[in-house]
Amino acid sequence: MSTEGLDIPMTDEQRFIFDIKGWICIPSVLTKNETESIRQHIVDLKNNAELIDPLDRYTLAGPAQILLDHPVVVGVLREILDNDRNDDCYGFRCENSFSIIRTKGQTGLSPHGGHWHGPHGYRVYRDRIYSGLTRVVWELNPVQPGDGATAFISGTHKMNFSLPEIHTQHDSPLLETYSCPAGSVVIFTENTTHAGMTWNSDTHDRVAILNCYNAGLVQYHKMNLPYSVVAKMPPKRQTLFRGVWQHDFTNQKPNNFFSQENMAL
Ligand SMILES: O=C(O)CCC(=O)C(=O)O
């Protein structure tokens, strides 16, 4: 079913789980066709990039562009990062995107996480989550139990003591992960300790896109994205890449638009 134009708010259960664990998995978000074309885009980026239009040679472009403000992700990010500034401008911003193609035996980073106290940190204030630096993982192939996708030490986004050395390794018994069909999404605050586990599937690679978001007035990653890539997007999606400031008092202008001059660095 196409979800274009739909408003899909975060559910109370999703909010509860996100707050207690620091991450949620929402299964079967994409259609089969969407999943297949986006997975092919990621595989082509790796193997045949020269055949792709240069402006689409990004993990957030081409068919993967729709993931940036997929209604399921927007519904969650509005609740945990920022509400829309108005009907035409998102409150949160996108600030990084990369993909993973992981074959059997390949491993990602060992357990790490931000645990920041500043604007990138996780907090709850007056019934509202402020997730800080937030990652959205799109699994484009099935993840079966034991395959080994991203794993988390749930609850560490609110931990009060340093992570013991023993839990900074991939064999920490506290790491927990998910299984899900292709086309599912996992959203986590980067304050939760997380790791890229060894991929174990005999039948297929792990193929995933990992997009990163933040509240409107904070930036962690330097984006280095050409203007022409963003210019190909619909206007509201472009506002995910606007500059990081609130109000221009000289010109009496709030920051609720994207332009070549108003693009995050
Ligand atoms: O490789 C993975 O599955 C996790 C990616 C990761 O560690 C990160 O986004 O910081």
PDBQT file of the ligand as one rigid body, heavy atoms in Angstrom, charges set to zero:
ROOT
HETATM    1  O1  LIG A 301      26.843  -1.703  11.749  1.00  0.00    +0.000 OA
HETATM    2  C1  LIG A 301      25.773  -1.561  12.345  1.00  0.00    +0.000 C 
HETATM    3  O2  LIG A 301      24.852  -2.371  12.238  1.00  0.00    +0.000 OA
HETATM    4  C2  LIG A 301      25.570  -0.410  13.288  1.00  0.00    +0.000 C 
HETATM    5  C3  LIG A 301      26.029   0.897  12.729  1.00  0.00    +0.000 C 
HETATM    6  C4  LIG A 301      26.637   1.760  13.779  1.00  0.00    +0.000 C 
HETATM    7  O3  LIG A 301      27.362   1.297  14.598  1.00  0.00    +0.000 OA
HETATM    8  C5  LIG A 301      26.352   3.191  13.852  1.00  0.00    +0.000 C 
HETATM    9  O4  LIG A 301      25.478   3.683  13.137  1.00  0.00    +0.000 OA
HETATM   10  O5  LIG A 301      26.984   3.895  14.670  1.00  0.00    +0.000 OA
ENDROOT
TORSDOF 0
